[in-house]
Amino acid sequence: MNETNGSKMLMLPMISVARKHLGYQPNLVDYEAARRGFAINQAVKGEIEYFRWGRLNAAYNAVTRHGRGQLKNKVAIYHLDSELKETKLTFFELECLSNRFGNYLKSRGVKRGDRVFFFLPRVPMLFYGFLGTLKIGAIAGTLFSAFGAQALADRLENSGAKVLVTSDELLGRVTQVRRQLKDLKVVVTAGELSKILASFSDELKTVKTRPDEPAFMLYTSGTTGKPKGVVHVHKAILHEHLTAKWVLDIKPDDVYWCTADPGWVTGIAYEILGTLSSGAATVVYEGRFDPEVWYRIIQDYRVTVWYTAPTAIRMLQAAGAETAGKYNLSSLRHILSVGEPLNPEPLMWAFKTYKLPFHDTWWQTETGGIMIANFPCLPIKPGSMGKPVPGVTAAIVDDKSREVGPLVEGNLALRRGWSSMMDRIWRRPTKYKSYFSHGWYISGDRAFKDKDGYFWFVGRADDVIKTSGERVGPFEVESALVSYPDVVEAAVIGKPDPIRGEIIKAFVSLRPGVKPSESLKTKIQEYVKKNFAAHAYPREIEFVKSLPICGILRCAQNDKI
């Protein structure tokens, strides 16, 4: 084990349950008892409904169960646009809109197993469209709205998407690559579709899908090659619902705010499926990060449970405690973080400022739900990932998949079998198999476990860059860089950053005769934003004469010369 960071953090004082001053009884009171003899169906009994013959539909449990039941008139979503204009949707309204969307898809020939993708900002249609897709047995996919044209094309082409719902603002990027998408039959904007849906029935018979039938897919980056289409099945909602209850501690009378974008897995698992199934009201904010606006939302909507990213917490810390002090944040009772390790410093700052500690969580796109967490009923060790969720077996293993002892760094691994585990990598069975060794899912993260059973993150085992909580594959960024006319070679790395965790730094070799300049750096950055993704461009560019073909940096060779 690398003793430096680990040893220092192990020496930090623990935040006991008593110091948390909970003021409420958490949904999970006895962690150890929950782990003993755990059975997922028993843990969610009476909360998740199966059809006859063991059939299960995730959307039915997220919305129909409430929309046709006692919570039908309860607010499901408070949607706020960038100007904070509010749209309220009750569970019944969400049920009806998702039914209309499902009927529209059927009218366009969408069948069970077809892929329907959403390239949208956080608008209401993204939520009810996603649910409507699952109701008819089709597979829903979401794409981050910052993706450029080529990143979009790579994902849509691999998935064989039949329908794409986008916005007027994003349509131009789709148009650029439409010709190469042979399977894409329907492209429609949310504005156009909202008018069309008015003519469709709000009654729809939900398909009684098998628990192991594909429900949704998301693309995640790797170190080399194209992004991977990670497929999750309907029974994923079992684990997502359970962790929303035990980790997020959501209760039906909560007002919950997850700041993640549904283009990523957190937004799907804990902004749509697991949290709506819990019956809580969810706040959705379409605008950009602004400390004053965020605090105003918490104050005005009396947010009780807040799930955000360490990058955002560090940015709130930079804005100062005096900014937080201008707002009434007393409604908050449980706050959590996700996406990257939460350093002890911002955790302790938040504890002092909000009188609540952030509970860090660890999981991945591939796991489909929270795997390791800091629970309300357990002490927090600042800097730790926490303990495994009941029903999840986690361990540190060596390169031969053998478990190692406490305080020894190794590969963070999970025993196969939890309900939200990825079902496949779309069209890449060999890649899927590569994730597993001797019954373990090998996460690609390096970590260690202490003597009390808490896990501690060390770093990635590969070269994936994690910036602002999002995984970015170097290969895609390098490919975008070398497609710029003046660039011959490029290699990117992650550079530590106090706010974003890591930023992307690029080493770039230029064509003969092209002079390096600050203006050229800006042009290259804007090009990558446009052609790959606005969130995944190199914030630093260093011009070099040449790059090593074999060495520390991987190079993307340009075949233009």
C-alpha positions as CSV (number, residue, x, y, z in Angstrom):
1,M,0.0,0.0,0.0
2,N,1.1,3.6,-0.6
3,E,1.4,4.6,3.0
4,T,1.5,8.4,2.4
5,N,-2.1,9.5,1.7
6,G,-3.7,6.5,3.3
7,S,-1.9,6.8,6.6
8,K,-2.5,10.5,6.9
9,M,-6.3,10.1,6.4
10,L,-6.5,7.2,8.8
11,M,-5.3,9.5,11.5
12,L,-8.1,12.0,11.0
13,P,-10.7,12.1,13.7
14,M,-13.9,10.1,13.0
15,I,-17.3,11.8,12.8
16,S,-19.4,9.7,15.2
17,V,-23.1,9.1,14.7
18,A,-23.7,11.2,17.8
19,R,-21.7,14.2,16.3
20,K,-24.0,14.1,13.3
21,H,-27.0,15.2,15.4
22,L,-29.3,13.3,13.0
23,G,-32.6,14.4,14.6
24,Y,-34.4,11.7,12.8
25,Q,-34.4,7.9,12.6
26,P,-32.7,6.7,9.4
27,N,-34.3,4.0,7.2
28,L,-31.4,1.7,8.0
29,V,-30.8,1.6,11.7
30,D,-28.6,-1.6,12.1
31,Y,-26.1,-2.0,9.3
32,E,-24.6,-5.3,10.5
33,A,-28.1,-6.9,11.0
34,A,-29.0,-5.8,7.4
35,R,-25.9,-7.5,6.1
36,R,-26.6,-10.8,7.8
37,G,-28.8,-13.1,5.7
38,F,-29.5,-10.3,3.2
39,A,-32.1,-11.0,0.5
40,I,-33.0,-8.2,-2.0
41,N,-36.7,-9.2,-2.5
42,Q,-37.2,-9.3,1.3
43,A,-35.5,-5.9,1.7
44,V,-37.9,-4.2,-0.8
45,K,-41.0,-6.3,0.0
46,G,-44.2,-4.3,-0.3
47,E,-42.3,-1.5,-2.1
48,I,-41.5,-3.0,-5.5
49,E,-44.3,-4.8,-7.4
50,Y,-43.9,-7.8,-9.6
51,F,-46.3,-8.9,-12.3
52,R,-47.5,-12.5,-12.6
53,W,-44.9,-15.1,-13.3
54,G,-42.1,-12.9,-11.8
55,R,-42.2,-10.3,-14.5
56,L,-40.9,-6.8,-13.5
57,N,-40.9,-3.4,-15.2
58,A,-38.8,-0.6,-13.8
59,A,-40.9,2.2,-15.1
60,Y,-44.1,0.7,-13.7
61,N,-42.4,0.8,-10.2
62,A,-41.0,4.3,-10.7
63,V,-44.2,6.0,-11.7
64,T,-47.3,3.8,-12.4
65,R,-47.4,2.3,-8.9
66,H,-47.7,5.9,-7.5
67,G,-49.5,7.5,-10.4
68,R,-52.4,5.1,-10.1
69,G,-52.2,4.8,-6.3
70,Q,-52.4,6.8,-3.2
71,L,-49.6,9.3,-4.2
72,K,-51.2,10.1,-7.6
73,N,-51.8,13.8,-6.7
74,K,-48.4,14.2,-5.0
75,V,-45.7,16.2,-6.7
76,A,-43.1,13.9,-8.4
77,I,-41.0,16.6,-10.1
78,Y,-40.3,20.2,-9.5
79,H,-38.7,21.3,-12.8
80,L,-36.8,24.6,-12.8
81,D,-35.5,26.1,-16.0
82,S,-32.4,28.2,-16.2
83,E,-34.5,31.3,-15.1
84,L,-36.0,29.3,-12.3
85,K,-39.4,29.1,-13.9
86,E,-41.2,26.2,-12.4
87,T,-43.1,23.3,-13.9
88,K,-44.7,20.9,-11.5
89,L,-45.6,17.3,-12.4
90,T,-47.6,15.1,-10.1
91,F,-47.1,11.3,-10.2
92,F,-50.4,11.1,-12.1
93,E,-49.3,13.7,-14.7
94,L,-46.0,11.9,-15.1
95,E,-47.8,8.7,-15.6
96,C,-50.1,10.1,-18.3
97,L,-47.2,11.9,-20.1
98,S,-45.1,8.8,-20.1
99,N,-48.0,6.8,-21.4
100,R,-48.5,9.2,-24.3
101,F,-44.8,9.1,-25.1
102,G,-45.0,5.3,-25.2
103,N,-48.0,5.4,-27.5
104,Y,-46.1,7.8,-29.8
105,L,-43.2,5.4,-30.0
106,K,-45.4,2.5,-30.9
107,S,-47.0,4.6,-33.6
108,R,-43.5,5.1,-35.1
109,G,-42.9,1.4,-35.2
110,V,-40.7,1.1,-32.1
111,K,-40.8,-2.5,-30.7
112,R,-39.5,-4.3,-27.7
113,G,-35.7,-4.2,-27.6
114,D,-35.4,-1.2,-30.0
115,R,-33.2,1.7,-28.8
116,V,-34.6,5.1,-28.1
117,F,-32.1,7.8,-27.3
118,F,-32.4,11.2,-25.7
119,F,-30.0,14.1,-26.5
120,L,-31.6,16.7,-24.3
121,P,-30.9,19.1,-21.5
122,R,-32.7,18.5,-18.2
123,V,-36.2,19.1,-19.5
124,P,-39.4,17.3,-18.4
125,M,-39.6,15.3,-21.6
126,L,-36.3,13.6,-20.8
127,F,-37.9,12.1,-17.6
128,Y,-41.3,11.0,-18.9
129,G,-39.8,10.0,-22.3
130,F,-37.3,7.7,-20.6
131,L,-40.1,6.1,-18.5
132,G,-42.4,5.8,-21.5
133,T,-39.7,4.0,-23.4
134,L,-39.2,1.4,-20.7
135,K,-43.0,0.9,-20.4
136,I,-43.2,-0.5,-24.0
137,G,-40.2,-2.7,-23.5
138,A,-37.8,-0.6,-25.6
139,I,-34.3,0.3,-24.4
140,A,-33.7,3.9,-23.3
141,G,-30.4,5.7,-23.7
142,T,-29.3,9.1,-22.6
143,L,-26.6,11.3,-24.0
144,F,-24.9,14.2,-22.2
145,S,-26.0,17.5,-23.8
146,A,-22.4,18.8,-24.0
147,F,-21.4,16.1,-26.5
148,G,-20.1,17.3,-29.8
149,A,-21.1,15.8,-33.2
150,Q,-18.5,13.0,-33.4
151,A,-19.0,11.8,-29.8
152,L,-22.7,11.8,-30.6
153,A,-22.2,9.8,-33.8
154,D,-20.0,7.2,-32.1
155,R,-22.6,6.4,-29.6
156,L,-25.7,6.5,-31.8
157,E,-24.0,4.4,-34.5
158,N,-22.9,1.7,-32.0
159,S,-26.3,1.5,-30.3
160,G,-28.2,1.3,-33.6
161,A,-30.7,3.8,-32.1
162,K,-34.0,3.9,-34.0
163,V,-35.3,7.1,-32.5
164,L,-33.5,10.2,-31.2
165,V,-35.3,13.0,-29.2
166,T,-33.3,16.2,-29.1
167,S,-33.9,19.9,-28.8
168,D,-33.9,22.8,-31.3
169,E,-30.6,24.0,-29.8
170,L,-28.9,20.6,-30.2
171,L,-30.4,19.6,-33.5
172,G,-27.5,21.1,-35.5
173,R,-25.0,18.6,-34.0
174,V,-27.3,15.7,-35.0
175,T,-27.7,17.1,-38.5
176,Q,-23.9,17.1,-39.0
177,V,-23.8,13.3,-38.6
178,R,-27.2,12.1,-39.6
179,R,-26.1,10.6,-42.9
180,Q,-23.8,8.1,-41.2
181,L,-26.5,6.8,-38.8
182,K,-28.2,4.2,-41.0
183,D,-30.4,2.7,-38.2
184,L,-31.7,6.1,-37.1
185,K,-35.3,6.4,-38.5
186,V,-36.8,9.2,-36.4
187,V,-35.2,12.5,-35.2
188,V,-37.7,14.7,-33.4
189,T,-37.3,17.8,-31.2
190,A,-38.9,18.1,-27.8
191,G,-40.7,21.2,-28.8
192,E,-42.3,19.5,-31.9
193,L,-43.0,16.3,-30.0
194,S,-44.8,18.0,-27.1
195,K,-47.4,19.2,-29.5
196,I,-47.7,15.8,-31.2
197,L,-48.2,14.0,-27.9
198,A,-51.4,15.9,-27.1
199,S,-53.2,13.7,-29.7
200,F,-52.1,10.4,-28.1
201,S,-53.9,8.5,-25.4
202,D,-52.7,8.7,-21.9
203,E,-53.7,5.0,-21.3
204,L,-51.0,2.4,-22.0
205,K,-50.6,-1.2,-21.0
206,T,-47.1,-1.6,-19.6
207,V,-45.1,-4.5,-21.1
208,K,-44.5,-7.2,-18.5
209,T,-40.8,-7.4,-19.1
210,R,-38.5,-10.1,-17.6
211,P,-36.4,-8.9,-14.7
212,D,-33.3,-9.6,-16.8
213,E,-34.6,-7.8,-19.9
214,P,-32.6,-4.7,-21.1
215,A,-34.1,-1.4,-19.8
216,F,-31.5,1.3,-20.4
217,M,-28.0,1.9,-21.6
218,L,-25.3,4.5,-21.0
219,Y,-21.9,5.1,-22.7
220,T,-18.8,5.3,-20.6
221,S,-15.3,6.1,-21.7
222,G,-12.2,3.9,-21.6
223,T,-8.5,4.5,-22.1
224,T,-8.5,3.4,-25.7
225,G,-11.0,2.8,-28.5
226,K,-14.6,3.8,-28.7
227,P,-16.9,4.4,-25.7
228,K,-18.6,1.4,-24.3
229,G,-22.4,0.9,-24.2
230,V,-23.2,-0.4,-20.7
231,V,-26.6,-2.1,-20.6
232,H,-28.7,-2.4,-17.5
233,V,-31.8,-4.5,-17.0
234,H,-35.2,-3.9,-15.4
235,K,-34.3,-5.6,-12.1
236,A,-31.7,-2.9,-11.5
237,I,-34.5,-0.9,-9.9
238,L,-34.4,-3.3,-7.0
239,H,-30.9,-2.2,-6.0
240,E,-31.5,1.5,-7.0
241,H,-34.7,1.6,-4.8
242,L,-33.0,-0.1,-1.9
243,T,-30.0,2.2,-1.9
244,A,-32.2,5.3,-2.3
245,K,-33.9,4.1,0.9
246,W,-30.8,3.0,2.9
247,V,-28.0,5.2,1.6
248,L,-29.8,8.4,0.4
249,D,-32.3,7.8,3.2
250,I,-35.2,9.0,1.1
251,K,-38.7,8.9,2.6
252,P,-42.0,9.7,0.7
253,D,-42.3,13.1,2.3
254,D,-38.8,14.2,1.3
255,V,-37.9,16.9,-1.3
256,Y,-34.8,15.5,-2.9
257,W,-32.3,17.2,-5.2
258,C,-29.7,15.3,-7.2
259,T,-27.6,17.7,-9.2
260,A,-26.4,15.1,-11.7
261,D,-27.3,15.2,-15.4
262,P,-29.4,12.3,-16.6
263,G,-26.9,11.9,-19.4
264,W,-24.8,10.1,-16.8
265,V,-25.8,7.1,-14.6
266,T,-26.4,9.0,-11.4
267,G,-29.2,11.0,-13.1
268,I,-30.8,7.7,-14.2
269,A,-30.5,5.7,-11.1
270,Y,-31.1,8.4,-8.5
271,E,-33.0,11.1,-10.3
272,I,-35.5,8.9,-12.2
273,L,-35.7,5.3,-11.1
274,G,-34.6,4.7,-7.5
275,T,-35.9,8.0,-6.2
276,L,-39.2,8.2,-8.0
277,S,-39.9,4.7,-6.9
278,S,-39.5,5.9,-3.3
279,G,-42.4,8.4,-3.7
280,A,-40.3,11.5,-2.9
281,A,-40.5,14.8,-4.8
282,T,-37.5,15.4,-7.0
283,V,-36.1,18.9,-7.8
284,V,-34.6,19.2,-11.3
285,Y,-32.7,22.3,-12.2
286,E,-31.8,22.9,-15.8
287,G,-29.4,25.8,-15.4
288,R,-25.7,26.1,-14.7
289,F,-23.9,26.0,-11.4
290,D,-24.2,29.1,-9.4
291,P,-23.7,29.1,-5.6
292,E,-26.4,31.7,-5.0
293,V,-28.9,29.9,-7.2
294,W,-28.2,26.6,-5.6
295,Y,-28.7,27.9,-2.1
296,R,-31.8,29.7,-3.2
297,I,-33.2,26.4,-4.6
298,I,-32.5,24.6,-1.3
299,Q,-34.1,27.4,0.7
300,D,-37.2,28.0,-1.5
301,Y,-38.0,24.3,-2.1
302,R,-37.1,23.2,1.4
303,V,-34.8,20.5,0.1
304,T,-34.2,17.8,2.6
305,V,-31.9,15.3,0.9
306,W,-29.1,16.6,-1.4
307,Y,-26.9,14.5,-3.6
308,T,-24.1,16.3,-5.4
309,A,-20.5,16.1,-6.6
310,P,-17.2,16.8,-4.7
311,T,-16.3,19.3,-7.5
312,A,-19.5,21.3,-6.7
313,I,-18.8,21.1,-3.0
314,R,-15.3,22.5,-3.5
315,M,-16.8,25.3,-5.7
316,L,-19.3,26.1,-2.9
317,Q,-16.4,26.1,-0.5
318,A,-14.6,28.6,-2.7
319,A,-17.7,30.8,-2.6
320,G,-17.3,31.0,1.1
321,A,-19.4,30.2,4.2
322,E,-20.7,33.8,4.1
323,T,-22.5,33.0,0.9
324,A,-24.2,30.0,2.4
325,G,-25.1,32.1,5.5
326,K,-27.3,34.4,3.4
327,Y,-29.8,31.5,2.9
328,N,-31.9,29.4,5.2
329,L,-30.6,25.9,4.6
330,S,-32.2,24.4,7.8
331,S,-34.4,22.1,5.8
332,L,-31.4,19.9,4.9
333,R,-31.2,16.7,6.9
334,H,-29.0,14.4,4.8
335,I,-26.3,15.3,2.3
336,L,-24.2,13.1,0.1
337,S,-21.6,13.2,-2.6
338,V,-20.8,11.1,-5.7
339,G,-18.5,10.9,-8.7
340,E,-15.0,11.2,-7.3
341,P,-13.4,10.9,-3.9
342,L,-14.4,13.6,-1.3
343,N,-11.4,15.0,0.3
344,P,-11.5,15.5,4.1
345,E,-11.0,19.3,3.8
346,P,-14.3,20.1,1.9
347,L,-16.1,17.5,4.0
348,M,-15.1,19.2,7.3
349,W,-15.8,22.7,5.8
350,A,-19.3,21.5,4.9
351,F,-19.8,20.0,8.4
352,K,-18.9,23.3,9.9
353,T,-20.9,25.4,7.4
354,Y,-24.1,23.3,7.0
355,K,-23.9,21.6,10.4
356,L,-24.1,18.3,8.4
357,P,-21.4,16.1,7.0
358,F,-21.4,14.9,3.4
359,H,-21.7,11.2,3.1
360,D,-19.5,10.0,0.2
361,T,-20.6,7.2,-2.0
362,W,-18.8,5.0,-4.5
363,W,-20.1,3.3,-7.6
364,Q,-19.7,3.2,-11.4
365,T,-21.7,3.2,-14.6
366,E,-21.1,-0.5,-14.8
367,T,-22.4,-1.2,-11.3
368,G,-25.7,0.6,-11.9
369,G,-26.1,1.7,-8.3
370,I,-24.3,2.6,-5.1
371,M,-21.9,-0.1,-4.0
372,I,-19.9,1.4,-1.1
373,A,-21.2,4.3,1.0
374,N,-21.1,6.2,4.2
375,F,-24.5,5.5,5.9
376,P,-26.4,7.8,8.2
377,C,-26.3,5.1,10.9
378,L,-22.5,4.7,10.8
379,P,-19.6,6.9,11.8
380,I,-17.8,8.8,9.0
381,K,-14.1,8.5,8.5
382,P,-13.2,11.7,6.5
383,G,-11.7,10.7,3.1
384,S,-13.2,7.1,3.2
385,M,-15.5,5.7,0.7
386,G,-17.4,4.0,3.5
387,K,-18.6,0.4,3.8
388,P,-20.3,-2.0,1.2
389,V,-24.1,-1.8,0.8
390,P,-25.8,-4.8,2.3
391,G,-26.1,-7.4,-0.4
392,V,-22.8,-6.3,-1.9
393,T,-19.5,-8.2,-1.3
394,A,-16.5,-6.0,-1.8
395,A,-12.9,-6.8,-1.4
396,I,-9.3,-5.8,-2.3
397,V,-7.7,-8.3,-4.5
398,D,-4.2,-8.7,-6.0
399,D,-3.5,-9.1,-9.8
400,K,-4.4,-12.8,-9.5
401,S,-7.8,-12.0,-7.9
402,R,-6.8,-13.2,-4.5
403,E,-8.0,-11.3,-1.5
404,V,-5.4,-9.3,0.4
405,G,-5.4,-8.2,4.1
406,P,-6.2,-4.8,5.7
407,L,-4.1,-1.8,4.7
408,V,-2.8,-3.4,1.6
409,E,-3.4,-1.6,-1.7
410,G,-4.9,-3.6,-4.5
411,N,-7.8,-3.8,-7.0
412,L,-11.2,-2.9,-5.7
413,A,-13.4,-5.9,-6.6
414,L,-17.1,-6.8,-6.2
415,R,-18.5,-10.4,-6.1
416,R,-20.9,-10.9,-8.9
417,G,-24.6,-11.1,-8.3
418,W,-26.2,-7.7,-7.3
419,S,-29.3,-6.8,-9.2
420,S,-28.1,-3.6,-10.8
421,M,-24.9,-5.2,-12.2
422,M,-24.4,-4.4,-15.9
423,D,-25.9,-7.1,-18.2
424,R,-23.5,-6.6,-21.1
425,I,-21.4,-4.2,-23.1
426,W,-23.4,-3.5,-26.3
427,R,-22.0,-5.5,-29.2
428,R,-18.8,-6.2,-27.3
429,P,-19.1,-9.5,-25.5
430,T,-15.3,-10.0,-25.2
431,K,-15.0,-6.6,-23.5
432,Y,-17.7,-7.5,-21.1
433,K,-15.9,-10.7,-20.1
434,S,-12.7,-8.8,-19.5
435,Y,-14.3,-7.1,-16.5
436,F,-14.5,-10.4,-14.5
437,S,-11.9,-12.7,-12.9
438,H,-12.6,-15.7,-10.7
439,G,-16.1,-14.5,-9.9
440,W,-15.1,-10.9,-9.1
441,Y,-16.0,-7.8,-11.0
442,I,-12.7,-5.9,-11.2
443,S,-13.6,-2.2,-11.0
444,G,-10.4,-0.6,-12.4
445,D,-10.0,1.4,-9.2
446,R,-7.2,0.9,-6.7
447,A,-8.0,1.0,-3.0
448,F,-7.4,-0.5,0.4
449,K,-9.6,-1.6,3.3
450,D,-8.8,-0.6,6.9
451,K,-9.2,-2.9,10.0
452,D,-12.7,-1.5,10.6
453,G,-14.0,-2.5,7.1
454,Y,-13.9,1.0,5.6
455,F,-12.7,1.3,2.0
456,W,-10.2,4.0,0.9
457,F,-9.8,5.1,-2.7
458,V,-6.2,5.3,-4.1
459,G,-6.6,5.9,-7.8
460,R,-7.5,4.5,-11.2
461,A,-5.6,1.4,-12.4
462,D,-5.9,2.7,-16.0
463,D,-5.5,6.1,-17.6
464,V,-9.1,7.2,-17.5
465,I,-9.3,10.9,-16.5
466,K,-11.9,11.8,-14.0
467,T,-12.7,15.5,-14.3
468,S,-15.5,17.1,-12.3
469,G,-16.7,13.6,-11.5
470,E,-17.0,12.5,-15.1
471,R,-14.9,9.7,-16.7
472,V,-13.2,10.8,-19.9
473,G,-11.3,8.4,-22.1
474,P,-7.9,9.9,-23.4
475,F,-8.3,8.2,-26.8
476,E,-11.5,10.2,-27.7
477,V,-9.9,13.5,-26.7
478,E,-6.7,12.7,-28.6
479,S,-8.7,11.7,-31.6
480,A,-10.5,15.0,-31.6
481,L,-7.2,16.9,-31.2
482,V,-5.4,15.2,-34.1
483,S,-8.4,15.9,-36.4
484,Y,-7.6,19.6,-36.0
485,P,-5.8,20.6,-39.3
486,D,-2.7,22.0,-37.6
487,V,-2.1,19.1,-35.2
488,V,0.1,16.2,-36.1
489,E,0.2,14.3,-32.8
490,A,-1.5,14.6,-29.4
491,A,-1.5,12.9,-26.0
492,V,-3.5,13.8,-23.0
493,I,-3.2,13.1,-19.3
494,G,-5.1,14.0,-16.1
495,K,-3.5,16.8,-14.1
496,P,-4.5,17.2,-10.4
497,D,-6.8,20.2,-9.8
498,P,-8.1,21.5,-6.5
499,I,-11.6,22.1,-7.8
500,R,-12.2,19.5,-10.5
501,G,-10.1,16.7,-9.1
502,E,-8.4,16.5,-12.4
503,I,-8.2,18.6,-15.6
504,I,-7.3,17.4,-19.0
505,K,-3.8,18.5,-20.1
506,A,-2.8,18.0,-23.7
507,F,0.6,17.7,-25.3
508,V,0.4,18.7,-28.9
509,S,2.8,18.5,-31.8
510,L,2.1,20.9,-34.7
511,R,2.5,20.7,-38.5
512,P,5.8,22.0,-39.8
513,G,5.5,25.7,-40.3
514,V,2.7,26.3,-37.8
515,K,3.8,28.5,-34.9
516,P,2.6,27.9,-31.4
517,S,0.5,30.7,-29.9
518,E,-2.1,31.4,-27.2
519,S,-4.7,32.1,-29.9
520,L,-4.0,28.7,-31.4
521,K,-4.5,27.0,-28.0
522,T,-7.9,28.7,-27.8
523,K,-8.9,27.6,-31.3
524,I,-7.9,24.0,-30.6
525,Q,-9.8,24.1,-27.3
526,E,-13.0,25.5,-29.0
527,Y,-12.6,22.8,-31.7
528,V,-12.5,20.0,-29.2
529,K,-15.5,21.5,-27.4
530,K,-17.5,21.5,-30.6
531,N,-16.4,18.2,-32.0
532,F,-16.1,16.1,-28.9
533,A,-17.6,17.5,-25.7
534,A,-17.8,20.9,-24.1
535,H,-16.9,19.4,-20.7
536,A,-14.0,17.3,-21.9
537,Y,-11.6,19.7,-23.6
538,P,-8.0,20.2,-22.6
539,R,-7.9,23.1,-20.2
540,E,-4.1,23.2,-20.6
541,I,-2.2,22.7,-23.8
542,E,1.5,22.4,-24.1
543,F,3.1,22.5,-27.5
544,V,6.0,20.0,-28.0
545,K,8.2,19.2,-31.0
546,S,7.3,15.5,-31.0
547,L,5.8,12.9,-28.8
548,P,7.2,9.5,-27.8
549,I,5.6,6.6,-29.6
550,C,6.3,4.2,-26.8
551,G,6.6,5.8,-23.3
552,I,4.6,7.4,-20.6
553,L,2.2,9.1,-23.0
554,R,0.0,7.3,-25.4
555,C,-0.1,9.0,-28.8
556,A,-2.8,9.4,-31.3
557,Q,-1.0,9.4,-34.6
558,N,-2.4,11.6,-37.4
559,D,-2.4,10.0,-40.8
560,K,-2.7,13.3,-42.5
561,I,1.1,13.5,-43.2
